[in-house]
Amino acid sequence: MGPLYSAERGLDLLMRNLLANPQITVLLMAGVDFSKSGVVLKDFFEKGFFMGKTDTTEKPCWRVNSEFEGYIDLDIPEAALNLIRENIAFVKVPDLGGFDFSSLNLSGKKREKMLFVKKEEEVKKYVGEYVGYVVRGKTVAEAWLKVLDTILKFGKESGTHYDDMQKEIVNLMSVISDEDPHNLSVPDFFPSDRQHVAEYVPRMTRDLPGGTSRNEYTYGSRMRSWFGVDQVKGAVDKLVREPVSRAVVISLWDAVKDLTLGGSPCLNHVWLRVADNKLFMTCVFRSHDMFEGYPENALALRVLQEEIRKSVEEGLNAKGQEIKLKLGNLVILSQSAHIYDDCWERCQKIVDMHLSKYAGLLSELDTRGNLIINVDGGEIVVEHTSATKETLGVYRAKSAEQMRDVLVKENIVSLVPHALDIGLELMKAEIAIKLGVNYVQDNKLELNLRGG
């Protein structure tokens, strides 16, 4: 008994489980089908499957005859899948708690145990920190690709309570600056298409019920009615009363139920802050599936952030404070940022295919400023400027090594590509001084060397 989550990932594992356990003759499906995996499972039994490819990476697979995606690896033979369809009764149950199990007609058909062990994927090895990474992206898509790349490289491999493996980073912060909440970017390589995102967003922004059991919820219901108060409205009211407040918090964690009952929310905490005439929002996830969950979570949170911004702006204007409140960064702190092992290969292919288009080596501007390098009187001179060309500081040194130490001490370079580029330029400047040739930043040195 357990969740299917998604038909793109879970259906393949379910088939392997059923084939390995011939004593299973009836499959019951219950619960709220948010991901449409239940529709796909029903279609598998009723409509069958065909040989095709996955949508994102075009990997050959069995695809279910359904309007939604459902994939099964080709190492499971067609005959074995048809055996499941013929020998297992599929029953959709509206309410599992009130279901009359005596009404089931148990199949008398027998089948042999068949083992199809999912092959382990080969992944290149890296070493790095286990705790504390920051990635930045203009859009959710850019941030997500960088998140996947970071976890695939530096995530620690460990087991989970689902009996599978994961790559995990503890406390991974992602910062999204420019995602347009009115025109969300949902590229084709996302695990969720635009329709699924549109259906998911209200679960974050509205007070929608989560299901029928005592601890089922949506994030929207946790924020707006779970504790008997609409915390989103309360947060807006407080920001209108006190725009400079640092105490505008929305909590989704139920201290009475969530430490004892299963199914506690992954999103626990939302913090709102108005600064520099912008509304910033920070969201804390205790556990975060960064492949399947992160894109739709982040997009829905961006929509929620915009709704709060608009409400605060309207409230301030109603008080006579004419203000045009802007949308600030969306910050997501994923305390357990993980990717399950059945997704590693797919994630790597997505990163290989798309990351370079979103994040070139030197495409990201260093928020700590620019460094203009010149040579003057036998010294290297570095002028530190802001994005608006304002001079923030001037540093002088006699060698690239000395200037490196100055810049490290001042801590005014935040991006690895920027630091490596500056290192190249400092060495070129030192060579120019020693050889007495002209130095121009970002240009090749004209050495004019002659053979002796």
C-alpha positions in Angstrom: 0.0 0.0 0.0 1.5 3.3 -1.0 1.3 6.4 -3.2 1.8 6.2 -7.0 2.8 9.9 -7.2 3.3 10.1 -11.0 2.8 7.7 -13.9 6.0 8.8 -15.5 8.0 7.4 -12.6 5.8 5.2 -10.4 4.1 3.1 -13.0 7.3 1.3 -14.0 8.1 0.4 -10.4 4.5 -0.7 -9.7 4.7 -3.1 -12.7 7.9 -4.6 -11.3 6.4 -5.0 -7.9 3.3 -6.8 -9.3 5.3 -9.2 -11.4 7.5 -10.0 -8.4 4.5 -10.8 -6.2 2.1 -13.2 -8.0 0.0 -13.5 -4.9 -1.4 -10.0 -5.7 -4.6 -10.6 -7.8 -6.5 -7.4 -7.0 -5.3 -3.8 -7.3 -7.3 -1.1 -5.5 -6.9 2.6 -6.3 -8.1 5.2 -3.9 -7.4 8.8 -3.0 -7.5 12.2 -4.7 -5.9 11.9 -8.2 -4.1 15.3 -8.4 -1.3 14.0 -10.7 -3.6 12.1 -13.0 -1.5 9.0 -12.3 -4.8 7.2 -11.4 -6.2 8.0 -14.8 -3.1 6.5 -16.5 -3.2 3.4 -14.4 -6.8 2.8 -15.2 -6.0 3.4 -18.9 -3.2 0.8 -18.7 -5.7 -1.9 -17.7 -8.5 -0.8 -20.0 -6.7 0.6 -23.1 -3.2 -1.0 -23.0 0.1 0.4 -24.1 2.4 0.8 -27.1 6.1 1.3 -27.9 7.1 4.9 -27.9 9.4 7.5 -26.3 9.4 9.7 -23.3 8.5 13.3 -24.0 11.5 15.0 -22.4 14.5 12.9 -23.2 13.0 10.7 -26.0 14.1 7.5 -24.3 12.4 4.5 -25.9 9.8 3.0 -23.6 6.3 1.5 -23.3 3.7 4.3 -23.2 0.2 3.9 -21.9 -2.7 4.6 -24.2 -3.8 7.7 -22.3 -4.1 11.4 -22.7 -1.5 11.7 -19.9 2.0 10.4 -19.8 2.8 7.0 -18.4 6.1 5.2 -19.0 7.4 1.7 -18.4 10.9 0.6 -19.3 11.4 -1.7 -22.2 13.3 -4.3 -20.2 9.9 -5.5 -19.0 8.6 -7.6 -21.9 5.3 -6.9 -23.6 4.0 -10.4 -22.7 4.7 -9.8 -19.0 2.7 -6.5 -19.0 -0.2 -8.1 -20.8 -0.1 -10.9 -18.1 -0.7 -8.2 -15.5 -3.6 -6.8 -17.4 -5.2 -10.3 -17.8 -4.6 -11.6 -14.3 -5.0 -8.7 -12.0 -8.4 -7.1 -11.3 -8.3 -3.3 -11.2 -10.8 -1.6 -8.8 -11.3 2.1 -8.3 -12.5 2.7 -4.7 -14.1 6.1 -3.8 -13.5 5.7 0.0 -11.0 3.0 1.1 -12.1 3.4 4.8 -15.7 2.4 4.0 -15.0 -0.2 1.3 -16.6 -3.6 1.6 -13.7 -6.0 0.9 -16.0 -9.0 0.9 -17.5 -7.7 -2.3 -14.2 -8.4 -4.2 -14.2 -11.3 -6.7 -10.8 -12.7 -6.2 -9.2 -14.1 -9.4 -8.5 -17.8 -9.5 -5.8 -17.3 -12.2 -2.2 -18.2 -11.3 1.0 -16.7 -12.6 4.7 -17.3 -11.9 7.0 -15.0 -10.1 8.9 -12.8 -12.5 11.8 -10.6 -11.4 12.8 -7.5 -13.4 15.4 -5.7 -11.3 15.7 -2.1 -12.3 19.3 -1.5 -13.5 21.5 0.9 -11.6 22.5 4.0 -13.5 26.1 5.0 -14.0 26.7 8.5 -12.8 29.9 10.5 -12.8 31.3 11.1 -9.3 32.0 14.5 -7.7 32.9 15.6 -4.1 31.7 18.7 -2.4 29.8 20.2 0.6 26.8 18.3 1.9 25.2 21.3 3.5 24.6 24.8 2.1 24.4 25.7 -1.6 22.9 28.7 -3.3 21.7 28.8 -6.9 20.1 31.8 -8.7 18.0 32.0 -11.8 15.9 34.6 -13.6 13.1 32.0 -14.1 12.1 28.8 -12.3 13.3 26.8 -15.3 16.8 28.3 -15.0 17.0 27.8 -11.3 15.6 24.2 -11.6 18.3 23.2 -14.1 21.0 24.6 -11.9 19.4 22.8 -8.9 19.4 19.5 -10.7 23.0 20.0 -11.8 24.2 20.8 -8.3 22.5 17.8 -6.7 23.6 15.4 -9.3 27.2 16.5 -8.8 27.4 17.1 -5.1 24.4 15.4 -3.5 25.2 12.7 -1.0 23.9 9.3 -1.8 21.7 7.7 1.0 18.7 5.5 1.6 15.2 6.7 2.2 12.1 5.4 4.0 10.8 4.4 0.6 13.5 1.7 0.3 15.2 3.5 -2.6 18.2 5.7 -2.9 18.5 9.5 -3.2 21.1 12.2 -3.9 20.6 14.8 -1.2 21.9 18.3 -0.3 20.9 19.7 3.1 19.8 23.4 2.9 19.9 24.3 -0.7 18.7 27.8 -1.4 17.3 28.8 -4.8 16.6 32.5 -5.7 14.3 33.3 -8.5 14.3 37.0 -9.6 12.2 37.5 -12.8 9.6 34.8 -13.3 6.5 36.5 -14.6 3.5 35.3 -12.6 1.1 36.4 -15.3 2.9 34.4 -18.0 4.6 31.5 -16.3 7.4 29.9 -18.2 6.7 26.1 -18.5 9.2 24.6 -21.0 8.6 21.3 -22.6 11.3 19.6 -20.6 9.5 20.2 -17.3 8.0 17.0 -15.7 4.7 18.9 -15.5 3.0 20.5 -18.6 1.2 23.8 -18.7 -2.2 22.2 -18.1 -0.9 20.3 -15.0 0.7 23.5 -13.7 -2.6 25.4 -14.2 -4.5 22.7 -12.2 -1.8 22.7 -9.5 -1.6 26.5 -8.8 -5.0 26.7 -7.1 -3.9 24.1 -4.6 -1.3 26.6 -3.5 -3.4 29.8 -3.7 -6.9 28.7 -2.7 -8.5 26.9 0.2 -9.1 23.6 -1.6 -9.7 20.4 0.3 -7.0 17.8 0.1 -9.0 14.6 0.5 -11.2 12.7 2.9 -8.9 11.6 5.7 -8.2 13.5 8.9 -4.7 14.7 7.8 -5.1 15.3 4.1 -4.7 18.8 2.9 -3.5 21.1 0.1 -0.9 23.9 0.8 -3.7 26.3 0.2 -6.0 24.8 2.8 -3.1 24.7 5.3 -2.6 28.4 4.9 -6.2 29.6 4.7 -8.4 27.4 6.9 -6.5 24.5 8.7 -5.9 26.4 11.9 -9.3 28.2 11.7 -7.9 31.4 10.3 -6.9 32.7 6.8 -3.2 33.3 7.4 -2.7 34.8 3.9 -5.3 37.5 4.5 -3.7 38.1 8.0 -0.3 38.5 6.4 -1.6 41.0 3.9 -3.4 43.0 6.7 -0.3 43.1 8.8 1.9 44.4 5.9 -0.7 47.1 5.1 -0.7 48.1 8.8 3.1 47.8 9.2 5.0 47.6 5.9 8.4 47.5 7.6 7.4 44.4 9.7 9.8 41.5 9.9 7.2 39.3 11.6 4.9 38.4 8.8 4.9 34.6 8.9 2.6 31.9 7.5 3.0 28.5 9.1 1.8 25.3 7.6 3.1 22.9 10.3 0.6 21.5 12.7 2.4 20.9 16.0 -0.4 18.7 17.3 -0.8 16.3 14.3 2.4 16.5 12.2 4.8 14.9 14.7 2.5 11.9 15.2 0.4 11.4 12.0 1.8 10.6 8.6 1.5 12.9 5.6 2.9 16.1 7.2 3.3 19.0 4.7 6.7 19.5 3.0 6.1 23.3 2.8 6.3 24.5 6.4 6.9 28.2 6.5 6.4 31.3 4.4 8.0 34.6 5.3 7.1 37.9 3.7 9.1 41.1 3.7 8.7 44.5 2.1 12.0 46.2 1.4 13.2 48.7 -1.3 9.6 49.0 -2.5 9.5 45.2 -3.3 7.7 42.3 -1.8 10.1 39.4 -1.1 8.9 35.9 -0.2 10.9 33.2 1.5 9.5 29.6 1.6 11.0 26.7 3.6 10.4 23.1 2.6 11.5 20.4 5.1 11.6 17.8 2.4 11.7 18.6 -1.3 11.5 16.3 -4.4 13.6 18.6 -6.6 12.7 16.8 -9.9 9.0 16.2 -9.7 7.9 18.7 -7.1 10.1 21.8 -7.4 8.9 23.3 -10.7 5.2 23.3 -9.9 5.9 24.3 -6.3 8.0 27.3 -7.3 5.6 28.4 -10.1 2.6 28.2 -7.8 4.4 30.1 -5.0 5.3 32.9 -7.5 1.6 33.3 -8.3 0.8 33.4 -4.6 3.6 36.0 -4.1 2.0 38.2 -6.8 -1.5 37.9 -5.4 -0.1 39.0 -2.0 1.8 41.8 -3.6 -1.3 43.1 -5.4 -3.4 42.9 -2.2 -0.8 44.8 -0.1 -0.5 47.5 -2.8 -4.3 47.9 -2.9 -4.5 48.0 0.8 -1.8 50.7 1.1 -3.4 52.8 -1.7 -6.7 52.6 0.1 -5.0 54.1 3.1 -3.8 57.1 1.0 -0.3 55.8 0.5 0.2 56.0 -3.3 2.7 53.3 -3.9 3.6 51.0 -6.8 4.8 47.9 -5.0 7.1 45.7 -7.1 7.7 42.0 -7.0 10.9 41.0 -5.4 12.8 37.7 -5.3 11.2 34.4 -4.5 13.6 32.5 -2.2 13.1 28.8 -1.6 15.1 27.0 1.1 14.9 23.3 0.6 16.1 21.7 3.8 16.3 18.2 2.2 16.8 18.8 -1.5 16.8 15.4 -3.0 16.5 13.5 -6.3 15.4 9.8 -6.2 17.6 7.3 -8.0 15.0 6.4 -10.6 15.3 10.0 -11.9 19.1 10.4 -12.0 19.5 9.4 -15.6 16.5 11.5 -16.8 17.7 14.5 -14.8 21.2 14.2 -16.3 19.9 14.1 -19.8 17.7 17.2 -19.2 20.7 19.1 -17.7 23.0 18.1 -20.6 20.4 19.1 -23.2 19.2 22.4 -21.7 21.4 23.9 -19.0 23.8 25.6 -21.4 20.9 27.4 -23.1 19.8 29.0 -19.9 23.1 29.6 -18.1 26.2 30.3 -20.2 29.6 30.4 -18.4 29.7 34.2 -18.2 26.0 35.1 -18.8 25.3 35.7 -15.2 26.2 39.1 -13.7 28.0 39.2 -10.4 25.6 41.0 -8.0 28.7 42.3 -6.0 29.8 44.4 -8.9 32.3 44.6 -11.8 36.1 44.8 -11.8 37.9 47.0 -14.2 41.5 46.1 -14.6 44.3 48.4 -15.8 48.1 48.7 -15.6 49.7 51.9 -14.1 53.3 52.6 -13.3 54.3 48.9 -12.9 51.2 48.1 -10.8 48.0 46.3 -11.4 45.0 48.6 -10.7 41.5 47.2 -10.1 38.5 49.5 -9.9 35.5 48.0 -8.3 32.2 49.4 -9.7 28.5 48.8 -9.2 26.0 47.8 -11.9 25.3 51.5 -12.4 29.1 52.2 -13.0 29.5 53.9 -9.6 33.1 53.4 -8.2 33.0 51.4 -5.0 36.7 51.0 -4.4 40.2 51.1 -6.1 42.9 48.5 -5.3 46.6 48.4 -6.3 49.1 45.6 -6.2 52.5 44.7 -7.8 51.5 41.2 -8.9 48.5 39.0 -9.8 49.1 37.0 -6.6 49.0 40.0 -4.4 45.8 41.3 -6.1 44.2 37.8 -5.7 44.8 38.1 -2.0 43.3 41.6 -1.9 40.2 40.5 -3.7 39.7 37.4 -1.5 40.0 39.6 1.6 37.5 42.1 0.3 35.1 39.3 -0.8 33.8 41.3 -3.8 33.5 38.4 -6.3 30.7 35.9 -5.8 30.5 33.8 -8.9 33.0 31.1 -9.9 33.0 32.0 -13.6 33.7 35.6 -12.7 36.5 34.7 -10.4 38.2 32.5 -13.0 37.9 35.2 -15.6 39.4 37.8 -13.3 42.3 35.4 -12.5 43.1 35.1 -16.2 43.0 38.9 -16.6 45.2 39.5 -13.6 47.9 37.1 -14.9 47.7 38.8 -18.4 48.2 42.2 -16.6 51.3 40.9 -14.7 52.8 39.5 -17.9 52.2 42.8 -19.7 54.1 44.7 -16.9 57.0 42.3 -17.0 57.3 42.4 -20.8 56.5 46.1 -21.2 53.6 45.6 -23.6 50.2 47.2 -23.7 47.4 45.6 -21.6 43.7 46.0 -22.4 41.2 44.0 -20.4 39.4 41.2 -22.3 41.8 41.6 -25.3 44.7 39.4 -26.3 48.2 40.5 -25.4 50.2 41.7 -28.4 53.6 40.2 -27.4 55.6 40.9 -30.5 58.1 38.3 -29.6 60.9 37.6 -32.1 63.0 34.4 -32.3 66.6 34.7 -31.0 
